[in-house]
């Protein structure tokens, strides 16, 4: 009900602020642990002392590991870092992922892969409303990778032919809340959409994950406060160098 939605929105707001703090602080040569600690401190400062799940702060090759949680390696230059985090409040959780350029700019193949992941997420978003299912969203997302010839390392395809992870999940009292993937969405449900790209040859992963409330005619994106466009993230990272 409304009280639960309020708690989840507050947890998402704290998580958005932690993402912005990470964007402003990140520099190559730091340790992943410094960003991990900044995130946890930001959750607390924003009134969310609980973690929804252990933060994932995965730079370079670590970003190709799905549930990397060591968060203790030096951050290499000229690569990407997956930041998959979620604050909790009274057991209501949120789950938001951003992928940041460790040297402040998305370059070359990273740009193409990042844009493909974002466009796959948007293709799924375009179908998100009551009556749709995860299967509908998944087809739309997968098609973006297929149309661009970008299936090799995508979340839904791989060299081994195995699916790396689902497109998303239900959110609520536990990060992977129950609900079947054939169930039709209804107003009040909260879900994630999180396509990814895990390039072991280039030694980086990309995942963009947002948390959505299904509304009567579409959705509200709880994670809209955390930038996800490349130029927005680059601008935040460029503005930070004054501490």
C-alpha positions in Angstrom: 0.0 0.0 0.0 0.9 3.7 0.1 3.0 3.3 3.3 5.1 0.6 1.7 5.6 2.7 -1.5 6.7 5.6 0.6 9.4 3.5 2.3 10.6 2.1 -1.0 10.7 5.6 -2.6 12.8 6.9 0.4 15.2 3.9 0.1 15.5 4.7 -3.7 16.2 8.3 -3.0 19.0 7.4 -0.6 20.4 5.0 -3.2 20.2 7.7 -5.9 22.2 10.0 -3.7 24.8 7.3 -3.1 25.2 6.8 -6.8 25.7 10.6 -7.3 28.3 10.6 -4.5 30.2 7.7 -6.1 30.2 9.5 -9.5 31.6 12.7 -7.9 34.3 10.8 -6.0 35.5 8.1 -8.4 39.1 8.2 -9.6 41.2 5.5 -11.1 43.8 4.3 -8.6 41.4 4.4 -5.6 40.4 1.1 -4.0 36.9 -0.2 -4.6 36.5 -0.3 -0.8 36.6 3.6 -0.7 33.6 3.8 -2.9 31.9 1.0 -1.0 32.4 2.9 2.3 31.2 6.2 0.7 28.0 4.5 -0.4 27.2 3.0 3.0 27.9 6.4 4.6 25.6 8.1 2.2 22.8 5.7 2.9 23.1 6.5 6.6 23.3 10.2 6.0 20.1 10.0 3.9 18.2 8.2 6.7 18.6 4.6 5.5 21.1 2.8 7.8 20.2 -0.7 6.5 21.6 -2.4 3.4 19.1 -4.1 1.0 22.0 -6.4 0.0 25.8 -6.2 0.1 27.0 -3.5 -2.3 28.7 -4.5 -5.5 31.5 -2.2 -6.5 33.2 -4.0 -9.3 35.9 -2.3 -11.5 37.3 -3.6 -14.7 37.2 -7.4 -15.0 35.4 -7.7 -11.6 32.4 -6.2 -13.4 32.0 -9.4 -15.4 31.5 -11.4 -12.2 27.8 -11.3 -11.4 27.8 -11.2 -7.7 31.2 -9.8 -7.0 31.2 -8.5 -3.4 34.9 -8.4 -2.3 35.1 -4.7 -3.2 38.8 -4.6 -2.3 40.7 -4.2 -5.5 42.5 -1.1 -6.9 40.4 0.6 -9.6 42.1 0.5 -13.0 42.2 3.5 -15.4 40.3 3.6 -18.7 37.7 0.9 -17.9 34.3 0.7 -16.4 33.0 0.1 -12.9 29.7 -1.5 -12.1 28.0 -0.1 -8.9 25.0 -2.2 -8.0 23.6 -1.0 -4.7 20.4 -0.7 -2.7 19.5 0.9 0.6 16.7 -0.6 2.8 14.2 1.0 5.1 12.2 -1.1 7.6 13.0 -4.1 5.3 11.8 -2.4 2.1 14.6 -2.5 -0.4 15.5 -0.9 -3.7 18.0 -2.1 -6.3 19.8 0.4 -8.6 22.9 -0.2 -10.8 25.0 2.3 -12.7 28.2 1.7 -14.7 30.8 4.5 -14.5 33.9 5.2 -16.6 36.9 5.0 -14.2 38.8 7.8 -16.1 35.7 10.0 -16.4 34.9 9.3 -20.1 33.2 6.5 -22.0 35.4 5.8 -25.0 35.4 3.6 -28.1 33.7 0.2 -27.8 32.6 1.1 -24.3 30.3 3.8 -25.7 28.6 1.4 -28.2 28.1 -1.3 -25.6 26.8 1.1 -22.9 24.3 2.7 -25.4 23.1 -0.7 -26.4 22.5 -1.7 -22.8 20.6 1.6 -22.2 18.6 1.2 -25.3 17.7 -2.4 -24.4 16.5 -1.1 -21.0 14.5 1.7 -22.6 12.9 -0.8 -25.1 11.7 -2.9 -22.1 10.5 0.3 -20.3 8.4 1.3 -23.3 6.2 -1.8 -22.6 6.0 -1.5 -18.9 2.4 -1.1 -17.8 -0.4 -3.1 -16.3 -1.1 -6.3 -18.3 2.4 -6.7 -19.6 4.7 -9.5 -18.4 8.5 -9.9 -17.9 8.4 -12.1 -21.0 7.2 -9.2 -23.1 9.9 -6.9 -21.7 12.6 -9.5 -22.2 11.7 -10.0 -25.8 12.0 -6.3 -26.5 15.3 -6.0 -24.6 16.9 -9.0 -26.3 15.9 -7.7 -29.8 18.0 -4.6 -29.3 21.1 -6.7 -28.8 20.2 -8.9 -31.7 19.4 -6.1 -34.1 22.9 -4.5 -33.4 24.8 -7.7 -33.6 25.7 -7.3 -29.9 24.7 -10.7 -28.6 28.1 -12.2 -27.7 28.3 -10.8 -24.2 24.8 -9.6 -23.5 22.9 -10.6 -20.4 20.6 -12.8 -22.5 23.2 -14.5 -24.6 26.7 -15.6 -24.2 29.6 -17.5 -25.8 28.6 -20.5 -23.8 25.0 -20.2 -24.9 23.9 -19.8 -21.2 21.7 -16.9 -20.0 23.7 -14.8 -17.6 20.7 -13.4 -15.6 17.1 -12.4 -16.0 16.1 -9.0 -17.3 14.7 -8.0 -14.0 12.9 -9.1 -10.8 10.2 -8.1 -8.4 11.2 -5.8 -5.6 9.7 -5.4 -2.2 10.6 -7.0 1.2 13.5 -8.9 -0.2 15.6 -7.9 -3.2 14.4 -10.8 -5.3 10.8 -10.7 -4.2 8.5 -13.5 -5.2 6.3 -13.4 -8.2 6.3 -15.5 -11.4 7.7 -14.2 -14.6 4.4 -15.1 -16.4 2.3 -13.0 -14.1 0.8 -9.8 -15.6 1.9 -6.6 -14.0 -0.6 -4.7 -11.9 -0.6 -1.2 -10.4 1.4 -1.1 -7.2 3.9 -3.8 -8.2 7.6 -2.8 -8.0 10.1 -4.3 -10.4 13.6 -3.9 -11.8 14.8 -3.8 -15.4 18.5 -4.6 -15.6 20.1 -5.6 -19.0 23.8 -6.1 -19.0 26.9 -6.7 -21.1 29.8 -8.7 -19.7 32.8 -8.5 -22.0 35.5 -10.8 -20.7 37.8 -10.0 -23.7 37.7 -6.3 -23.0 37.6 -7.0 -19.2 34.6 -4.9 -18.2 31.0 -5.3 -17.4 28.1 -2.9 -18.0 24.7 -3.2 -16.1 22.1 -0.5 -15.9 19.3 -1.3 -13.4 16.4 0.8 -12.4 13.5 0.3 -10.0 10.0 1.0 -11.2 6.6 1.3 -9.6 3.9 0.1 -12.0 1.1 2.7 -12.1 -2.4 2.7 -13.7 -1.1 3.7 -17.1 2.6 3.0 -17.0 5.3 3.4 -14.4 7.2 5.7 -12.1 11.0 5.2 -12.1 12.1 5.4 -8.5 15.8 5.6 -9.7 15.3 8.6 -12.0 17.4 10.7 -9.5 20.5 8.8 -10.5 21.8 9.8 -13.9 22.1 7.0 -16.5 22.9 8.9 -19.8 26.6 8.9 -20.6 26.9 12.7 -21.0 25.1 13.3 -17.7 27.4 10.9 -15.8 30.5 12.4 -17.5 29.4 15.9 -16.6 28.9 14.9 -12.9 32.3 13.2 -12.9 34.0 16.2 -14.5 32.4 18.6 -11.9 33.7 16.8 -8.9 37.4 17.6 -8.8 37.3 20.2 -6.1 37.7 18.3 -2.8 
